[in-house]
Amino acid sequence: MVLTAIPAGFFAGLFGIGGGLITVPFLFFIFGSFDIDHSFIMHLAVGTSFAIIIPTSLVSVYTHYRFNAVDLNIVKSYGVFVILGVLFGTLFAAYLNTKSLLLFFTIVIFFLGFYLLLLKEKKVELKIKVKLINKIFFGFISGFISAPMGIGGAVMNVPILKFFGYSINRAIGSAAALGFLIACFGATGFFVAGRYLDVDLPLSLGFINIPAFLIFFPITTFMARIGAKTVHKLDRKKVSVYFGIFLLLVATNFLVEYLKY
């Protein structure tokens, strides 16, 4: 778990992803090796991932903020609709089986990976005005999709914020802040869902595994700060490409898991 927590935290800061893209696959594999009801393995991995993202994203956001890479206005006005999407997405995820969640995860990540590879980085970030209808639509969709996947939302919101006109650095920093909101409501939702469904999972509160959380979060929070500093030293065009490639690798891994399931 320690070896997984290091890259999870680093990429959480580097890409503003919260670490869920690495944490969820690893936890899925680990929980699958124990005597746990296979119908709820993915739910446990997702819920635990959200709990880990909360402290990790806080460190990431603070570091990005120091580099003036967090737009608090978009976080507040757009984040309201993201949270609404998370609440509905958590209810949706609670009634999906593990194989369905895997397929859902895979399709979304493949699409976003190709989108980032094809999207060109703007040379200058002009004054950005986002229409309310776009905030409502994209905010709800990003929250709804992030909830079943156990991710902090940057996977969805970095491409969306770039579509709104933000530079890759500002998109990553602001998405990290949105990720904190998603993680708080996502973790709460999976905790409540697990209690409501009365699942019997060892050493867990609802769909949150306590030992995994305690092992991961000290390491991921430390590494998130390093990753967040690193991204502001890299070429913006390369960061977009790196992020796109990263998403495609993750999606490929989940496709393999889906085909084996």
C-alpha positions as CSV (number, residue, x, y, z in Angstrom):
1,M,0.0,0.0,0.0
2,V,2.9,2.4,0.8
3,L,4.3,2.0,-2.7
4,T,1.0,2.8,-4.2
5,A,0.3,5.8,-1.9
6,I,3.5,7.6,-3.2
7,P,2.5,7.9,-6.9
8,A,-1.1,8.5,-5.9
9,G,-0.2,11.5,-3.8
10,F,2.3,12.8,-6.4
11,F,-0.1,12.6,-9.3
12,A,-2.8,14.1,-7.1
13,G,-0.8,17.2,-6.8
14,L,0.6,17.1,-10.3
15,F,-2.7,16.7,-12.1
16,G,-5.2,17.8,-9.4
17,I,-6.8,14.4,-9.5
18,G,-7.0,13.6,-5.8
19,G,-5.2,10.3,-6.4
20,G,-8.4,8.2,-7.0
21,L,-7.3,7.1,-10.4
22,I,-4.5,5.2,-8.9
23,T,-6.0,4.4,-5.5
24,V,-9.3,2.9,-6.8
25,P,-7.6,0.2,-9.0
26,F,-5.1,-0.7,-6.3
27,L,-7.8,-0.9,-3.5
28,F,-10.0,-2.9,-5.9
29,F,-7.2,-5.4,-6.3
30,I,-6.3,-5.6,-2.6
31,F,-9.9,-5.9,-1.4
32,G,-10.5,-8.6,-4.0
33,S,-7.8,-10.8,-2.4
34,F,-9.7,-10.8,0.9
35,D,-12.9,-12.6,1.9
36,I,-15.2,-9.7,0.9
37,D,-18.5,-9.8,-0.9
38,H,-17.5,-9.3,-4.6
39,S,-20.7,-7.4,-5.2
40,F,-19.4,-4.5,-3.1
41,I,-15.6,-4.6,-3.8
42,M,-15.7,-1.6,-6.2
43,H,-18.0,0.3,-3.8
44,L,-15.5,-0.2,-1.0
45,A,-12.6,0.9,-3.2
46,V,-14.5,4.0,-4.3
47,G,-15.7,5.0,-0.9
48,T,-12.3,4.6,0.7
49,S,-10.7,6.5,-2.2
50,F,-13.0,9.5,-1.5
51,A,-12.0,9.5,2.2
52,I,-8.3,9.5,1.2
53,I,-8.8,12.3,-1.3
54,I,-10.2,14.7,1.4
55,P,-6.8,15.5,3.2
56,T,-4.8,14.9,0.0
57,S,-6.7,17.5,-2.0
58,L,-6.5,20.0,0.8
59,V,-2.7,20.0,0.6
60,S,-2.8,20.1,-3.2
61,V,-5.2,23.0,-3.3
62,Y,-3.1,25.1,-0.8
63,T,0.0,24.5,-2.9
64,H,-1.7,25.4,-6.2
65,Y,-3.2,28.5,-4.5
66,R,0.2,29.8,-3.6
67,F,1.0,29.7,-7.4
68,N,-2.2,31.7,-8.1
69,A,-3.6,28.7,-9.9
70,V,-7.0,28.4,-8.2
71,D,-10.0,30.5,-9.3
72,L,-12.2,30.6,-6.2
73,N,-15.0,32.3,-8.1
74,I,-15.5,29.3,-10.5
75,V,-15.0,26.9,-7.6
76,K,-17.9,28.5,-5.8
77,S,-20.3,29.2,-8.7
78,Y,-19.7,26.0,-10.6
79,G,-19.0,23.8,-7.5
80,V,-22.6,24.0,-6.3
81,F,-23.8,22.1,-9.4
82,V,-20.9,19.6,-9.1
83,I,-22.0,18.8,-5.5
84,L,-25.6,18.3,-6.7
85,G,-24.3,15.8,-9.3
86,V,-22.2,14.0,-6.7
87,L,-25.3,13.5,-4.5
88,F,-27.3,11.9,-7.3
89,G,-24.2,10.0,-8.6
90,T,-23.6,8.4,-5.2
91,L,-27.2,7.1,-5.1
92,F,-26.8,5.8,-8.7
93,A,-23.5,4.0,-7.8
94,A,-24.9,2.3,-4.7
95,Y,-27.3,0.3,-6.9
96,L,-24.7,-0.7,-9.6
97,N,-22.8,-3.9,-9.4
98,T,-19.0,-4.0,-9.6
99,K,-18.8,-5.0,-13.3
100,S,-21.1,-2.2,-14.3
101,L,-19.0,0.3,-12.4
102,L,-15.8,-1.0,-14.1
103,L,-17.3,-0.5,-17.6
104,F,-18.7,2.9,-16.7
105,F,-15.3,4.0,-15.4
106,T,-13.4,2.7,-18.5
107,I,-15.6,4.4,-21.1
108,V,-15.5,7.8,-19.4
109,I,-11.7,7.8,-18.9
110,F,-11.0,6.7,-22.5
111,F,-13.1,9.5,-23.8
112,L,-11.4,12.2,-21.6
113,G,-7.9,10.9,-22.3
114,F,-8.4,11.3,-26.1
115,Y,-10.0,14.7,-25.6
116,L,-7.0,16.1,-23.7
117,L,-4.6,14.7,-26.3
118,L,-6.5,16.4,-29.1
119,L,-7.2,19.7,-27.3
120,K,-4.7,22.5,-28.0
121,E,-3.4,24.7,-25.2
122,K,-4.2,28.4,-25.5
123,K,-1.3,30.8,-25.5
124,V,-3.1,33.4,-23.4
125,E,-5.8,33.0,-20.9
126,L,-8.3,35.8,-21.6
127,K,-10.9,37.0,-19.1
128,I,-13.3,34.1,-18.8
129,K,-17.0,34.3,-18.6
130,V,-18.9,31.0,-18.2
131,K,-22.6,30.9,-19.0
132,L,-24.9,29.7,-16.2
133,I,-26.3,26.9,-18.4
134,N,-22.8,25.6,-18.9
135,K,-22.1,25.7,-15.2
136,I,-25.3,23.8,-14.5
137,F,-24.9,21.2,-17.2
138,F,-21.2,20.4,-16.9
139,G,-21.1,20.8,-13.2
140,F,-23.9,18.3,-12.6
141,I,-22.5,15.8,-15.2
142,S,-18.9,16.0,-13.7
143,G,-20.2,15.4,-10.2
144,F,-22.5,12.6,-11.3
145,I,-19.8,10.8,-13.1
146,S,-17.1,11.4,-10.5
147,A,-19.2,9.8,-7.7
148,P,-19.3,6.2,-9.0
149,M,-15.6,6.3,-9.9
150,G,-14.2,7.5,-6.6
151,I,-12.2,10.3,-8.1
152,G,-11.7,13.9,-7.0
153,G,-13.2,15.3,-10.2
154,A,-10.1,16.6,-12.0
155,V,-10.5,13.8,-14.5
156,M,-13.7,15.5,-15.6
157,N,-13.1,19.1,-14.6
158,V,-9.6,19.7,-16.0
159,P,-10.9,19.0,-19.5
160,I,-14.1,21.0,-18.8
161,L,-12.3,24.0,-17.4
162,K,-9.9,24.0,-20.4
163,F,-13.1,24.0,-22.5
164,F,-14.2,27.0,-20.6
165,G,-10.9,28.7,-21.5
166,Y,-8.6,28.2,-18.6
167,S,-4.9,27.4,-19.0
168,I,-3.9,23.9,-18.0
169,N,-2.3,25.1,-14.7
170,R,-5.3,27.1,-13.6
171,A,-7.6,24.2,-14.7
172,I,-5.6,21.8,-12.6
173,G,-5.5,24.0,-9.5
174,S,-9.2,24.9,-9.6
175,A,-10.1,21.3,-10.3
176,A,-8.2,20.3,-7.2
177,A,-10.4,22.6,-5.2
178,L,-13.5,21.2,-6.7
179,G,-12.1,17.7,-5.9
180,F,-12.1,18.5,-2.3
181,L,-15.8,19.3,-2.4
182,I,-16.5,16.2,-4.4
183,A,-14.5,14.0,-2.0
184,C,-16.3,15.4,1.1
185,F,-19.8,14.7,-0.3
186,G,-18.7,11.5,-2.0
187,A,-17.2,10.0,1.2
188,T,-20.3,11.0,3.1
189,G,-22.5,9.5,0.5
190,F,-20.7,6.1,0.4
191,F,-20.6,6.0,4.2
192,V,-24.4,6.5,4.3
193,A,-25.1,4.1,1.4
194,G,-23.1,1.4,3.1
195,R,-25.0,1.9,6.4
196,Y,-28.3,2.0,4.6
197,L,-27.7,-1.2,2.7
198,D,-26.4,-2.8,5.9
199,V,-23.3,-4.3,4.3
200,D,-21.1,-6.4,6.5
201,L,-17.5,-5.3,5.4
202,P,-14.6,-5.9,7.8
203,L,-12.9,-2.9,9.5
204,S,-15.1,-0.5,7.6
205,L,-17.6,2.3,8.2
206,G,-20.2,1.9,5.4
207,F,-18.1,1.7,2.2
208,I,-15.0,3.2,3.8
209,N,-12.2,0.9,4.9
210,I,-10.4,2.4,8.0
211,P,-7.0,0.6,7.8
212,A,-6.5,1.5,4.1
213,F,-7.4,5.2,4.9
214,L,-5.0,5.3,7.8
215,I,-2.1,3.9,5.7
216,F,-2.7,6.0,2.6
217,F,-3.5,9.5,3.7
218,P,-0.2,10.5,5.5
219,I,1.8,9.5,2.5
220,T,-0.5,10.9,-0.2
221,T,-0.8,14.3,1.6
222,F,3.0,14.6,1.7
223,M,3.5,13.6,-2.0
224,A,0.6,15.9,-3.2
225,R,2.6,19.0,-2.1
226,I,5.6,17.8,-4.2
227,G,3.5,17.1,-7.2
228,A,1.6,20.4,-7.1
229,K,4.9,22.3,-7.0
230,T,6.3,20.2,-9.9
231,V,3.4,21.0,-12.4
232,H,4.2,24.7,-12.3
233,K,7.7,24.1,-13.5
234,L,6.6,22.1,-16.6
235,D,5.7,23.3,-20.1
236,R,1.9,23.7,-20.3
237,K,1.6,21.8,-23.6
238,K,3.5,18.9,-22.2
239,V,1.3,18.8,-19.1
240,S,-1.9,18.4,-21.2
241,V,-0.3,15.6,-23.2
242,Y,1.0,13.8,-20.1
243,F,-2.4,14.0,-18.5
244,G,-4.0,12.6,-21.6
245,I,-1.6,9.7,-21.8
246,F,-2.0,9.1,-18.0
247,L,-5.8,8.8,-18.5
248,L,-5.5,6.3,-21.4
249,L,-3.2,4.1,-19.4
250,V,-5.6,4.0,-16.5
251,A,-8.5,3.3,-18.8
252,T,-6.6,0.5,-20.5
253,N,-6.0,-1.1,-17.1
254,F,-9.6,-1.0,-16.1
255,L,-10.7,-2.4,-19.5
256,V,-8.4,-5.4,-18.8
257,E,-10.0,-5.8,-15.3
258,Y,-13.5,-5.6,-16.8
259,L,-12.7,-8.3,-19.4
260,K,-11.3,-10.6,-16.7
261,Y,-14.3,-10.1,-14.4
